[in-house]
Amino acid sequence: MRKFFYWLTSLAIAVLAAGASEQGDDAAEILWTPASQLNALPVPEPSRAVLLGIGIMAIAFTYRKAWINLKRKD
């Protein structure tokens, strides 16, 4: 059951991070700028979001393998 929750949590973090990266670099400024002063909204980059999600899952996989190997040595 612990393995299931680990992967579920890792996937949730990857999805949240990928979704947050799609807002662009100026997302915080857009929230506080009046609509009359905005010239253009940032363009989301789906490829960057996908790569971020894949990277987080790769780190989770590597961390889990390292943890299992460490526990086996003891």
mmCIF file of the N, C-alpha and C atoms, coordinates in Angstrom:
data_MODEL
# 
_entry.id   MODEL 
# 
loop_
_atom_site.group_PDB 
_atom_site.id 
_atom_site.type_symbol 
_atom_site.label_atom_id 
_atom_site.label_alt_id 
_atom_site.label_comp_id 
_atom_site.label_asym_id 
_atom_site.label_entity_id 
_atom_site.label_seq_id 
_atom_site.pdbx_PDB_ins_code 
_atom_site.Cartn_x 
_atom_site.Cartn_y 
_atom_site.Cartn_z 
_atom_site.occupancy 
_atom_site.B_iso_or_equiv 
_atom_site.pdbx_formal_charge 
_atom_site.auth_seq_id 
_atom_site.auth_comp_id 
_atom_site.auth_asym_id 
_atom_site.auth_atom_id 
_atom_site.pdbx_PDB_model_num 
ATOM 1   N N  . MET A 1 1  ? 0.827  -1.197 0.000   1.00 0.00 ? 1  MET A N  1 
ATOM 2   C CA . MET A 1 1  ? 0.000  0.000  0.000   1.00 0.00 ? 1  MET A CA 1 
ATOM 3   C C  . MET A 1 1  ? 0.872  1.261  0.000   1.00 0.00 ? 1  MET A C  1 
ATOM 4   N N  . ARG A 1 2  ? 2.032  1.180  0.669   1.00 0.00 ? 2  ARG A N  1 
ATOM 5   C CA . ARG A 1 2  ? 2.927  2.329  0.733   1.00 0.00 ? 2  ARG A CA 1 
ATOM 6   C C  . ARG A 1 2  ? 3.456  2.688  -0.661  1.00 0.00 ? 2  ARG A C  1 
ATOM 7   N N  . LYS A 1 3  ? 3.749  1.655  -1.459  1.00 0.00 ? 3  LYS A N  1 
ATOM 8   C CA . LYS A 1 3  ? 4.244  1.876  -2.812  1.00 0.00 ? 3  LYS A CA 1 
ATOM 9   C C  . LYS A 1 3  ? 3.196  2.613  -3.655  1.00 0.00 ? 3  LYS A C  1 
ATOM 10  N N  . PHE A 1 4  ? 1.949  2.228  -3.512  1.00 0.00 ? 4  PHE A N  1 
ATOM 11  C CA . PHE A 1 4  ? 0.863  2.872  -4.245  1.00 0.00 ? 4  PHE A CA 1 
ATOM 12  C C  . PHE A 1 4  ? 0.758  4.353  -3.882  1.00 0.00 ? 4  PHE A C  1 
ATOM 13  N N  . PHE A 1 5  ? 0.815  4.671  -2.596  1.00 0.00 ? 5  PHE A N  1 
ATOM 14  C CA . PHE A 1 5  ? 0.718  6.062  -2.164  1.00 0.00 ? 5  PHE A CA 1 
ATOM 15  C C  . PHE A 1 5  ? 1.937  6.875  -2.593  1.00 0.00 ? 5  PHE A C  1 
ATOM 16  N N  . TYR A 1 6  ? 3.104  6.240  -2.622  1.00 0.00 ? 6  TYR A N  1 
ATOM 17  C CA . TYR A 1 6  ? 4.307  6.932  -3.078  1.00 0.00 ? 6  TYR A CA 1 
ATOM 18  C C  . TYR A 1 6  ? 4.146  7.367  -4.532  1.00 0.00 ? 6  TYR A C  1 
ATOM 19  N N  . TRP A 1 7  ? 3.721  6.446  -5.394  1.00 0.00 ? 7  TRP A N  1 
ATOM 20  C CA . TRP A 1 7  ? 3.578  6.777  -6.806  1.00 0.00 ? 7  TRP A CA 1 
ATOM 21  C C  . TRP A 1 7  ? 2.408  7.729  -7.045  1.00 0.00 ? 7  TRP A C  1 
ATOM 22  N N  . LEU A 1 8  ? 1.353  7.586  -6.280  1.00 0.00 ? 8  LEU A N  1 
ATOM 23  C CA . LEU A 1 8  ? 0.222  8.496  -6.410  1.00 0.00 ? 8  LEU A CA 1 
ATOM 24  C C  . LEU A 1 8  ? 0.630  9.917  -6.017  1.00 0.00 ? 8  LEU A C  1 
ATOM 25  N N  . THR A 1 9  ? 1.378  10.048 -4.938  1.00 0.00 ? 9  THR A N  1 
ATOM 26  C CA . THR A 1 9  ? 1.849  11.358 -4.501  1.00 0.00 ? 9  THR A CA 1 
ATOM 27  C C  . THR A 1 9  ? 2.829  11.948 -5.513  1.00 0.00 ? 9  THR A C  1 
ATOM 28  N N  . SER A 1 10 ? 3.741  11.128 -6.020  1.00 0.00 ? 10 SER A N  1 
ATOM 29  C CA . SER A 1 10 ? 4.703  11.602 -7.019  1.00 0.00 ? 10 SER A CA 1 
ATOM 30  C C  . SER A 1 10 ? 3.998  12.078 -8.281  1.00 0.00 ? 10 SER A C  1 
ATOM 31  N N  . LEU A 1 11 ? 3.011  11.336 -8.714  1.00 0.00 ? 11 LEU A N  1 
ATOM 32  C CA . LEU A 1 11 ? 2.252  11.732 -9.896  1.00 0.00 ? 11 LEU A CA 1 
ATOM 33  C C  . LEU A 1 11 ? 1.484  13.030 -9.651  1.00 0.00 ? 11 LEU A C  1 
ATOM 34  N N  . ALA A 1 12 ? 0.904  13.168 -8.471  1.00 0.00 ? 12 ALA A N  1 
ATOM 35  C CA . ALA A 1 12 ? 0.167  14.389 -8.154  1.00 0.00 ? 12 ALA A CA 1 
ATOM 36  C C  . ALA A 1 12 ? 1.094  15.600 -8.147  1.00 0.00 ? 12 ALA A C  1 
ATOM 37  N N  . ILE A 1 13 ? 2.283  15.453 -7.583  1.00 0.00 ? 13 ILE A N  1 
ATOM 38  C CA . ILE A 1 13 ? 3.249  16.558 -7.563  1.00 0.00 ? 13 ILE A CA 1 
ATOM 39  C C  . ILE A 1 13 ? 3.672  16.907 -8.987  1.00 0.00 ? 13 ILE A C  1 
ATOM 40  N N  . ALA A 1 14 ? 3.911  15.899 -9.805  1.00 0.00 ? 14 ALA A N  1 
ATOM 41  C CA . ALA A 1 14 ? 4.314  16.149 -11.192 1.00 0.00 ? 14 ALA A CA 1 
ATOM 42  C C  . ALA A 1 14 ? 3.224  16.880 -11.964 1.00 0.00 ? 14 ALA A C  1 
ATOM 43  N N  . VAL A 1 15 ? 1.986  16.477 -11.771 1.00 0.00 ? 15 VAL A N  1 
ATOM 44  C CA . VAL A 1 15 ? 0.869  17.126 -12.476 1.00 0.00 ? 15 VAL A CA 1 
ATOM 45  C C  . VAL A 1 15 ? 0.693  18.560 -11.997 1.00 0.00 ? 15 VAL A C  1 
ATOM 46  N N  . LEU A 1 16 ? 0.786  18.792 -10.688 1.00 0.00 ? 16 LEU A N  1 
ATOM 47  C CA . LEU A 1 16 ? 0.648  20.153 -10.169 1.00 0.00 ? 16 LEU A CA 1 
ATOM 48  C C  . LEU A 1 16 ? 1.775  21.055 -10.648 1.00 0.00 ? 16 LEU A C  1 
ATOM 49  N N  . ALA A 1 17 ? 2.995  20.545 -10.658 1.00 0.00 ? 17 ALA A N  1 
ATOM 50  C CA . ALA A 1 17 ? 4.127  21.346 -11.113 1.00 0.00 ? 17 ALA A CA 1 
ATOM 51  C C  . ALA A 1 17 ? 4.013  21.647 -12.604 1.00 0.00 ? 17 ALA A C  1 
ATOM 52  N N  . ALA A 1 18 ? 3.593  20.659 -13.377 1.00 0.00 ? 18 ALA A N  1 
ATOM 53  C CA . ALA A 1 18 ? 3.435  20.879 -14.819 1.00 0.00 ? 18 ALA A CA 1 
ATOM 54  C C  . ALA A 1 18 ? 2.337  21.904 -15.086 1.00 0.00 ? 18 ALA A C  1 
ATOM 55  N N  . GLY A 1 19 ? 1.265  21.823 -14.337 1.00 0.00 ? 19 GLY A N  1 
ATOM 56  C CA . GLY A 1 19 ? 0.182  22.800 -14.503 1.00 0.00 ? 19 GLY A CA 1 
ATOM 57  C C  . GLY A 1 19 ? 0.604  24.201 -14.115 1.00 0.00 ? 19 GLY A C  1 
ATOM 58  N N  . ALA A 1 20 ? 1.425  24.307 -13.076 1.00 0.00 ? 20 ALA A N  1 
ATOM 59  C CA . ALA A 1 20 ? 1.886  25.628 -12.640 1.00 0.00 ? 20 ALA A CA 1 
ATOM 60  C C  . ALA A 1 20 ? 2.871  26.231 -13.624 1.00 0.00 ? 20 ALA A C  1 
ATOM 61  N N  . SER A 1 21 ? 3.628  25.397 -14.316 1.00 0.00 ? 21 SER A N  1 
ATOM 62  C CA . SER A 1 21 ? 4.609  25.934 -15.267 1.00 0.00 ? 21 SER A CA 1 
ATOM 63  C C  . SER A 1 21 ? 3.949  26.452 -16.535 1.00 0.00 ? 21 SER A C  1 
ATOM 64  N N  . GLU A 1 22 ? 2.740  26.060 -16.809 1.00 0.00 ? 22 GLU A N  1 
ATOM 65  C CA . GLU A 1 22 ? 2.045  26.514 -18.008 1.00 0.00 ? 22 GLU A CA 1 
ATOM 66  C C  . GLU A 1 22 ? 1.568  27.954 -17.900 1.00 0.00 ? 22 GLU A C  1 
ATOM 67  N N  . GLN A 1 23 ? 1.569  28.515 -16.711 1.00 0.00 ? 23 GLN A N  1 
ATOM 68  C CA . GLN A 1 23 ? 1.070  29.874 -16.545 1.00 0.00 ? 23 GLN A CA 1 
ATOM 69  C C  . GLN A 1 23 ? 2.048  30.925 -17.037 1.00 0.00 ? 23 GLN A C  1 
ATOM 70  N N  . GLY A 1 24 ? 3.282  30.569 -17.232 1.00 0.00 ? 24 GLY A N  1 
ATOM 71  C CA . GLY A 1 24 ? 4.279  31.520 -17.722 1.00 0.00 ? 24 GLY A CA 1 
ATOM 72  C C  . GLY A 1 24 ? 5.025  32.164 -16.573 1.00 0.00 ? 24 GLY A C  1 
ATOM 73  N N  . ASP A 1 25 ? 6.053  32.913 -16.931 1.00 0.00 ? 25 ASP A N  1 
ATOM 74  C CA . ASP A 1 25 ? 6.914  33.529 -15.932 1.00 0.00 ? 25 ASP A CA 1 
ATOM 75  C C  . ASP A 1 25 ? 6.286  34.761 -15.293 1.00 0.00 ? 25 ASP A C  1 
ATOM 76  N N  . ASP A 1 26 ? 5.389  35.413 -15.986 1.00 0.00 ? 26 ASP A N  1 
ATOM 77  C CA . ASP A 1 26 ? 4.807  36.654 -15.495 1.00 0.00 ? 26 ASP A CA 1 
ATOM 78  C C  . ASP A 1 26 ? 3.431  36.457 -14.869 1.00 0.00 ? 26 ASP A C  1 
ATOM 79  N N  . ALA A 1 27 ? 3.138  35.268 -14.392 1.00 0.00 ? 27 ALA A N  1 
ATOM 80  C CA . ALA A 1 27 ? 1.811  34.988 -13.848 1.00 0.00 ? 27 ALA A CA 1 
ATOM 81  C C  . ALA A 1 27 ? 1.524  35.835 -12.620 1.00 0.00 ? 27 ALA A C  1 
ATOM 82  N N  . ALA A 1 28 ? 2.511  36.039 -11.769 1.00 0.00 ? 28 ALA A N  1 
ATOM 83  C CA . ALA A 1 28 ? 2.293  36.832 -10.556 1.00 0.00 ? 28 ALA A CA 1 
ATOM 84  C C  . ALA A 1 28 ? 2.029  38.295 -10.904 1.00 0.00 ? 28 ALA A C  1 
ATOM 85  N N  . GLU A 1 29 ? 2.727  38.810 -11.901 1.00 0.00 ? 29 GLU A N  1 
ATOM 86  C CA . GLU A 1 29 ? 2.502  40.198 -12.299 1.00 0.00 ? 29 GLU A CA 1 
ATOM 87  C C  . GLU A 1 29 ? 1.121  40.396 -12.907 1.00 0.00 ? 29 GLU A C  1 
ATOM 88  N N  . ILE A 1 30 ? 0.648  39.420 -13.640 1.00 0.00 ? 30 ILE A N  1 
ATOM 89  C CA . ILE A 1 30 ? -0.659 39.537 -14.282 1.00 0.00 ? 30 ILE A CA 1 
ATOM 90  C C  . ILE A 1 30 ? -1.773 39.599 -13.235 1.00 0.00 ? 30 ILE A C  1 
ATOM 91  N N  . LEU A 1 31 ? -1.592 38.897 -12.135 1.00 0.00 ? 31 LEU A N  1 
ATOM 92  C CA . LEU A 1 31 ? -2.622 38.903 -11.089 1.00 0.00 ? 31 LEU A CA 1 
ATOM 93  C C  . LEU A 1 31 ? -2.813 40.284 -10.485 1.00 0.00 ? 31 LEU A C  1 
ATOM 94  N N  . TRP A 1 32 ? -1.739 41.069 -10.406 1.00 0.00 ? 32 TRP A N  1 
ATOM 95  C CA . TRP A 1 32 ? -1.811 42.358 -9.723  1.00 0.00 ? 32 TRP A CA 1 
ATOM 96  C C  . TRP A 1 32 ? -1.883 43.541 -10.674 1.00 0.00 ? 32 TRP A C  1 
ATOM 97  N N  . THR A 1 33 ? -1.864 43.308 -11.958 1.00 0.00 ? 33 THR A N  1 
ATOM 98  C CA . THR A 1 33 ? -1.929 44.386 -12.939 1.00 0.00 ? 33 THR A CA 1 
ATOM 99  C C  . THR A 1 33 ? -3.380 44.578 -13.398 1.00 0.00 ? 33 THR A C  1 
ATOM 100 N N  . PRO A 1 34 ? -3.857 45.801 -13.412 1.00 0.00 ? 34 PRO A N  1 
ATOM 101 C CA . PRO A 1 34 ? -5.218 46.040 -13.908 1.00 0.00 ? 34 PRO A CA 1 
ATOM 102 C C  . PRO A 1 34 ? -5.366 45.606 -15.372 1.00 0.00 ? 34 PRO A C  1 
ATOM 103 N N  . ALA A 1 35 ? -6.542 45.170 -15.727 1.00 0.00 ? 35 ALA A N  1 
ATOM 104 C CA . ALA A 1 35 ? -6.784 44.652 -17.073 1.00 0.00 ? 35 ALA A CA 1 
ATOM 105 C C  . ALA A 1 35 ? -6.538 45.700 -18.152 1.00 0.00 ? 35 ALA A C  1 
ATOM 106 N N  . SER A 1 36 ? -6.753 46.959 -17.838 1.00 0.00 ? 36 SER A N  1 
ATOM 107 C CA . SER A 1 36 ? -6.550 48.008 -18.838 1.00 0.00 ? 36 SER A CA 1 
ATOM 108 C C  . SER A 1 36 ? -5.076 48.209 -19.184 1.00 0.00 ? 36 SER A C  1 
ATOM 109 N N  . GLN A 1 37 ? -4.157 47.769 -18.323 1.00 0.00 ? 37 GLN A N  1 
ATOM 110 C CA . GLN A 1 37 ? -2.726 47.957 -18.560 1.00 0.00 ? 37 GLN A CA 1 
ATOM 111 C C  . GLN A 1 37 ? -2.050 46.741 -19.181 1.00 0.00 ? 37 GLN A C  1 
ATOM 112 N N  . LEU A 1 38 ? -2.778 45.645 -19.332 1.00 0.00 ? 38 LEU A N  1 
ATOM 113 C CA . LEU A 1 38 ? -2.182 44.438 -19.896 1.00 0.00 ? 38 LEU A CA 1 
ATOM 114 C C  . LEU A 1 38 ? -2.104 44.535 -21.412 1.00 0.00 ? 38 LEU A C  1 
ATOM 115 N N  . ASN A 1 39 ? -0.942 44.269 -21.955 1.00 0.00 ? 39 ASN A N  1 
ATOM 116 C CA . ASN A 1 39 ? -0.777 44.277 -23.414 1.00 0.00 ? 39 ASN A CA 1 
ATOM 117 C C  . ASN A 1 39 ? -1.025 42.899 -23.998 1.00 0.00 ? 39 ASN A C  1 
ATOM 118 N N  . ALA A 1 40 ? -0.451 41.877 -23.378 1.00 0.00 ? 40 ALA A N  1 
ATOM 119 C CA . ALA A 1 40 ? -0.596 40.518 -23.896 1.00 0.00 ? 40 ALA A CA 1 
ATOM 120 C C  . ALA A 1 40 ? -0.432 39.531 -22.750 1.00 0.00 ? 40 ALA A C  1 
ATOM 121 N N  . LEU A 1 41 ? -1.117 38.425 -22.850 1.00 0.00 ? 41 LEU A N  1 
ATOM 122 C CA . LEU A 1 41 ? -0.992 37.371 -21.847 1.00 0.00 ? 41 LEU A CA 1 
ATOM 123 C C  . LEU A 1 41 ? 0.146  36.436 -22.236 1.00 0.00 ? 41 LEU A C  1 
ATOM 124 N N  . PRO A 1 42 ? 0.779  35.786 -21.253 1.00 0.00 ? 42 PRO A N  1 
ATOM 125 C CA . PRO A 1 42 ? 1.850  34.851 -21.592 1.00 0.00 ? 42 PRO A CA 1 
ATOM 126 C C  . PRO A 1 42 ? 1.313  33.644 -22.347 1.00 0.00 ? 42 PRO A C  1 
ATOM 127 N N  . VAL A 1 43 ? 2.126  33.116 -23.233 1.00 0.00 ? 43 VAL A N  1 
ATOM 128 C CA . VAL A 1 43 ? 1.743  31.950 -24.020 1.00 0.00 ? 43 VAL A CA 1 
ATOM 129 C C  . VAL A 1 43 ? 2.226  30.704 -23.292 1.00 0.00 ? 43 VAL A C  1 
ATOM 130 N N  . PRO A 1 44 ? 1.338  29.763 -22.984 1.00 0.00 ? 44 PRO A N  1 
ATOM 131 C CA . PRO A 1 44 ? 1.780  28.550 -22.296 1.00 0.00 ? 44 PRO A CA 1 
ATOM 132 C C  . PRO A 1 44 ? 2.645  27.687 -23.212 1.00 0.00 ? 44 PRO A C  1 
ATOM 133 N N  . GLU A 1 45 ? 3.607  27.018 -22.621 1.00 0.00 ? 45 GLU A N  1 
ATOM 134 C CA . GLU A 1 45 ? 4.483  26.120 -23.375 1.00 0.00 ? 45 GLU A CA 1 
ATOM 135 C C  . GLU A 1 45 ? 4.239  24.698 -22.890 1.00 0.00 ? 45 GLU A C  1 
ATOM 136 N N  . PRO A 1 46 ? 3.375  23.954 -23.569 1.00 0.00 ? 46 PRO A N  1 
ATOM 137 C CA . PRO A 1 46 ? 3.049  22.603 -23.118 1.00 0.00 ? 46 PRO A CA 1 
ATOM 138 C C  . PRO A 1 46 ? 4.256  21.672 -23.090 1.00 0.00 ? 46 PRO A C  1 
ATOM 139 N N  . SER A 1 47 ? 5.203  21.871 -23.995 1.00 0.00 ? 47 SER A N  1 
ATOM 140 C CA . SER A 1 47 ? 6.367  20.981 -24.016 1.00 0.00 ? 47 SER A CA 1 
ATOM 141 C C  . SER A 1 47 ? 7.194  21.143 -22.748 1.00 0.00 ? 47 SER A C  1 
ATOM 142 N N  . ARG A 1 48 ? 7.304  22.360 -22.243 1.00 0.00 ? 48 ARG A N  1 
ATOM 143 C CA . ARG A 1 48 ? 8.039  22.593 -21.000 1.00 0.00 ? 48 ARG A CA 1 
ATOM 144 C C  . ARG A 1 48 ? 7.323  21.932 -19.827 1.00 0.00 ? 48 ARG A C  1 
ATOM 145 N N  . ALA A 1 49 ? 6.015  22.002 -19.810 1.00 0.00 ? 49 ALA A N  1 
ATOM 146 C CA . ALA A 1 49 ? 5.247  21.384 -18.743 1.00 0.00 ? 49 ALA A CA 1 
ATOM 147 C C  . ALA A 1 49 ? 5.383  19.867 -18.772 1.00 0.00 ? 49 ALA A C  1 
ATOM 148 N N  . VAL A 1 50 ? 5.362  19.288 -19.962 1.00 0.00 ? 50 VAL A N  1 
ATOM 149 C CA . VAL A 1 50 ? 5.499  17.834 -20.092 1.00 0.00 ? 50 VAL A CA 1 
ATOM 150 C C  . VAL A 1 50 ? 6.882  17.392 -19.633 1.00 0.00 ? 50 VAL A C  1 
ATOM 151 N N  . LEU A 1 51 ? 7.915  18.117 -20.049 1.00 0.00 ? 51 LEU A N  1 
ATOM 152 C CA . LEU A 1 51 ? 9.273  17.771 -19.634 1.00 0.00 ? 51 LEU A CA 1 
ATOM 153 C C  . LEU A 1 51 ? 9.450  17.896 -18.117 1.00 0.00 ? 51 LEU A C  1 
ATOM 154 N N  . LEU A 1 52 ? 8.837  18.889 -17.525 1.00 0.00 ? 52 LEU A N  1 
ATOM 155 C CA . LEU A 1 52 ? 8.908  19.033 -16.071 1.00 0.00 ? 52 LEU A CA 1 
ATOM 156 C C  . LEU A 1 52 ? 8.244  17.850 -15.380 1.00 0.00 ? 52 LEU A C  1 
ATOM 157 N N  . GLY A 1 53 ? 7.073  17.445 -15.854 1.00 0.00 ? 53 GLY A N  1 
ATOM 158 C CA . GLY A 1 53 ? 6.383  16.291 -15.268 1.00 0.00 ? 53 GLY A CA 1 
ATOM 159 C C  . GLY A 1 53 ? 7.184  15.010 -15.418 1.00 0.00 ? 53 GLY A C  1 
ATOM 160 N N  . ILE A 1 54 ? 7.781  14.796 -16.596 1.00 0.00 ? 54 ILE A N  1 
ATOM 161 C CA . ILE A 1 54 ? 8.605  13.610 -16.816 1.00 0.00 ? 54 ILE A CA 1 
ATOM 162 C C  . ILE A 1 54 ? 9.840  13.646 -15.915 1.00 0.00 ? 54 ILE A C  1 
ATOM 163 N N  . GLY A 1 55 ? 10.428 14.806 -15.761 1.00 0.00 ? 55 GLY A N  1 
ATOM 164 C CA . GLY A 1 55 ? 11.605 14.937 -14.897 1.00 0.00 ? 55 GLY A CA 1 
ATOM 165 C C  . GLY A 1 55 ? 11.303 14.630 -13.451 1.00 0.00 ? 55 GLY A C  1 
ATOM 166 N N  . ILE A 1 56 ? 10.174 15.093 -12.959 1.00 0.00 ? 56 ILE A N  1 
ATOM 167 C CA . ILE A 1 56 ? 9.798  14.813 -11.570 1.00 0.00 ? 56 ILE A CA 1 
ATOM 168 C C  . ILE A 1 56 ? 9.542  13.324 -11.371 1.00 0.00 ? 56 ILE A C  1 
ATOM 169 N N  . MET A 1 57 ? 8.900  12.684 -12.335 1.00 0.00 ? 57 MET A N  1 
ATOM 170 C CA . MET A 1 57 ? 8.676  11.244 -12.220 1.00 0.00 ? 57 MET A CA 1 
ATOM 171 C C  . MET A 1 57 ? 9.992  10.466 -12.306 1.00 0.00 ? 57 MET A C  1 
ATOM 172 N N  . ALA A 1 58 ? 10.947 10.930 -13.112 1.00 0.00 ? 58 ALA A N  1 
ATOM 173 C CA . ALA A 1 58 ? 12.252 10.275 -13.199 1.00 0.00 ? 58 ALA A CA 1 
ATOM 174 C C  . ALA A 1 58 ? 13.011 10.399 -11.886 1.00 0.00 ? 58 ALA A C  1 
ATOM 175 N N  . ILE A 1 59 ? 12.937 11.560 -11.256 1.00 0.00 ? 59 ILE A N  1 
ATOM 176 C CA . ILE A 1 59 ? 13.575 11.744 -9.955  1.00 0.00 ? 59 ILE A CA 1 
ATOM 177 C C  . ILE A 1 59 ? 12.922 10.854 -8.915  1.00 0.00 ? 59 ILE A C  1 
ATOM 178 N N  . ALA A 1 60 ? 11.597 10.746 -8.944  1.00 0.00 ? 60 ALA A N  1 
ATOM 179 C CA . ALA A 1 60 ? 10.897 9.873  -7.996  1.00 0.00 ? 60 ALA A CA 1 
ATOM 180 C C  . ALA A 1 60 ? 11.313 8.414  -8.195  1.00 0.00 ? 60 ALA A C  1 
ATOM 181 N N  . PHE A 1 61 ? 11.441 7.984  -9.438  1.00 0.00 ? 61 PHE A N  1 
ATOM 182 C CA . PHE A 1 61 ? 11.862 6.613  -9.729  1.00 0.00 ? 61 PHE A CA 1 
ATOM 183 C C  . PHE A 1 61 ? 13.286 6.359  -9.223  1.00 0.00 ? 61 PHE A C  1 
ATOM 184 N N  . THR A 1 62 ? 14.189 7.295  -9.499  1.00 0.00 ? 62 THR A N  1 
ATOM 185 C CA . THR A 1 62 ? 15.581 7.153  -9.067  1.00 0.00 ? 62 THR A CA 1 
ATOM 186 C C  . THR A 1 62 ? 15.691 7.153  -7.549  1.00 0.00 ? 62 THR A C  1 
ATOM 187 N N  . TYR A 1 63 ? 14.963 8.035  -6.897  1.00 0.00 ? 63 TYR A N  1 
ATOM 188 C CA . TYR A 1 63 ? 14.984 8.095  -5.444  1.00 0.00 ? 63 TYR A CA 1 
ATOM 189 C C  . TYR A 1 63 ? 14.490 6.786  -4.838  1.00 0.00 ? 63 TYR A C  1 
ATOM 190 N N  . ARG A 1 64 ? 13.420 6.259  -5.395  1.00 0.00 ? 64 ARG A N  1 
ATOM 191 C CA . ARG A 1 64 ? 12.873 5.003  -4.858  1.00 0.00 ? 64 ARG A CA 1 
ATOM 192 C C  . ARG A 1 64 ? 13.860 3.861  -5.037  1.00 0.00 ? 64 ARG A C  1 
ATOM 193 N N  . LYS A 1 65 ? 14.509 3.763  -6.191  1.00 0.00 ? 65 LYS A N  1 
ATOM 194 C CA . LYS A 1 65 ? 15.504 2.710  -6.426  1.00 0.00 ? 65 LYS A CA 1 
ATOM 195 C C  . LYS A 1 65 ? 16.688 2.858  -5.464  1.00 0.00 ? 65 LYS A C  1 
ATOM 196 N N  . ALA A 1 66 ? 17.142 4.086  -5.253  1.00 0.00 ? 66 ALA A N  1 
ATOM 197 C CA . ALA A 1 66 ? 18.257 4.316  -4.329  1.00 0.00 ? 66 ALA A CA 1 
ATOM 198 C C  . ALA A 1 66 ? 17.867 3.946  -2.906  1.00 0.00 ? 66 ALA A C  1 
ATOM 199 N N  . TRP A 1 67 ? 16.650 4.272  -2.496  1.00 0.00 ? 67 TRP A N  1 
ATOM 200 C CA . TRP A 1 67 ? 16.185 3.947  -1.156  1.00 0.00 ? 67 TRP A CA 1 
ATOM 201 C C  . TRP A 1 67 ? 16.083 2.432  -0.968  1.00 0.00 ? 67 TRP A C  1 
ATOM 202 N N  . ILE A 1 68 ? 15.567 1.743  -1.952  1.00 0.00 ? 68 ILE A N  1 
ATOM 203 C CA . ILE A 1 68 ? 15.461 0.268  -1.867  1.00 0.00 ? 68 ILE A CA 1 
ATOM 204 C C  . ILE A 1 68 ? 16.851 -0.361 -1.789  1.00 0.00 ? 68 ILE A C  1 
ATOM 205 N N  . ASN A 1 69 ? 17.790 0.120  -2.597  1.00 0.00 ? 69 ASN A N  1 
ATOM 206 C CA . ASN A 1 69 ? 19.155 -0.415 -2.562  1.00 0.00 ? 69 ASN A CA 1 
ATOM 207 C C  . ASN A 1 69 ? 19.826 -0.147 -1.208  1.00 0.00 ? 69 ASN A C  1 
ATOM 208 N N  . LEU A 1 70 ? 19.580 1.023  -0.644  1.00 0.00 ? 70 LEU A N  1 
ATOM 209 C CA . LEU A 1 70 ? 20.147 1.345  0.661   1.00 0.00 ? 70 LEU A CA 1 
ATOM 210 C C  . LEU A 1 70 ? 19.580 0.438  1.736   1.00 0.00 ? 70 LEU A C  1 
ATOM 211 N N  . LYS A 1 71 ? 18.291 0.173  1.693   1.00 0.00 ? 71 LYS A N  1 
ATOM 212 C CA . LYS A 1 71 ? 17.654 -0.692 2.701   1.00 0.00 ? 71 LYS A CA 1 
ATOM 213 C C  . LYS A 1 71 ? 18.120 -2.140 2.564   1.00 0.00 ? 71 LYS A C  1 
ATOM 214 N N  . ARG A 1 72 ? 18.415 -2.594 1.364   1.00 0.00 ? 72 ARG A N  1 
ATOM 215 C CA . ARG A 1 72 ? 18.865 -3.967 1.156   1.00 0.00 ? 72 ARG A CA 1 
ATOM 216 C C  . ARG A 1 72 ? 20.255 -4.215 1.704   1.00 0.00 ? 72 ARG A C  1 
ATOM 217 N N  . LYS A 1 73 ? 21.086 -3.180 1.762   1.00 0.00 ? 73 LYS A N  1 
ATOM 218 C CA . LYS A 1 73 ? 22.449 -3.321 2.258   1.00 0.00 ? 73 LYS A CA 1 
ATOM 219 C C  . LYS A 1 73 ? 22.493 -3.498 3.763   1.00 0.00 ? 73 LYS A C  1 
ATOM 220 N N  . ASP A 1 74 ? 21.500 -3.000 4.461   1.00 0.00 ? 74 ASP A N  1 
ATOM 221 C CA . ASP A 1 74 ? 21.484 -3.093 5.942   1.00 0.00 ? 74 ASP A CA 1 
ATOM 222 C C  . ASP A 1 74 ? 21.131 -4.463 6.437   1.00 0.00 ? 74 ASP A C  1 
# 
